[in-house]
Amino acid sequence: MSGKGLVLSFGSVNVDIVAYSRALVRPGETIHAERYAMGLGGKGANQAAAAARLASAMGLRAELAGRTGADAFGHLARDKLAPFGVGLSGLREDPANPTGIALIGVDAAGENAITVVGGANMAIDGGDVQALAPMLRDTRVLLLQLETPLAASLEAAALARAHGAIVILDPAPVPTDGLPAEAWAAVDLLTPNETETERLVGIRPVDPESAAAAADRIEARGPSRVIVKLGARGVFFRDGTESGFVAPFPVRAVDSVAAGDSFNGGLAVALARGDRLADAVRFAAACGALATTRPGAADAAPTFDEVKALLG
């Protein structure tokens, strides 16, 4: 195993199948789409790809852990991940469940309708965590999301934290009944966006003041560090002793699909490098901003040189 500092994303891997049509299909209706595309998806895979695109230039490495099926979509996902430089030794092939897929319809106005079939992602369990134990002990920053079973993520978080890792949770999608108490206590850093913040603590952040109020409620539930992502309005952060706000970067956005995952990938590598939170958030915000300047999910993640240029 390499001695480089490790950023590990433990989460979902999907293949996205996107159909582009003039209108979204209605119940009982068949329509013709103009075109379709297939690509890498799943927040675990997207965040791993974003981290890996940055990691080597920062003296780090990035790995993805999770499951795909033993099927053509699983092979496609691995082929899509390889060019990013993501380590795949923790990505297991599940012979009993298919690779996760997302069926996405996009209309002429950019509105979408998405059906996700979790497949192998939803079969992740404690056995996966035990198989990852050596890697988790070597991890500097662990990235978690909520597109896989929570119990396994919490088990991974406990093992990684016991060996000094920083655990970051992207609380997406927010469960219908919110996060259980053990989840709040299991992570070091929570990174909700505006909608997720409102669902978690009842405050929709629209400016630094409302973001700070939401951060108060989040900190009271357990995490010692909070980042509230305000989309085009910027980012608020607090680490218990310091708080601040990063204004949005002036970029020409064309697609915000990858912004959150690129943000979290950038945040993870900056923290793994040893950056203080304020600097890591600014680096991550630049990653998220750059991801909006090109279409796609994982493919929109920026390189280190692009981030460095934007930061000046």
Beta strands, then each sheet from edge to edge (+ up, - down):
strand 1: 5-10
strand 2: 14-20
strand 3: 35-41
strand 4: 60-69
strand 5: 87-94
strand 6: 100-106
strand 7: 112-117
strand 8: 139-144
strand 9: 166-169
strand 10: 189-190
strand 11: 225-229
strand 12: 235-238
strand 13: 243-246
sheet 1: 5+ 4+ 1+ 8+ 9+ 10+ 11+ 12- 13+
sheet 2: 3+ 2- 6- 7+
end
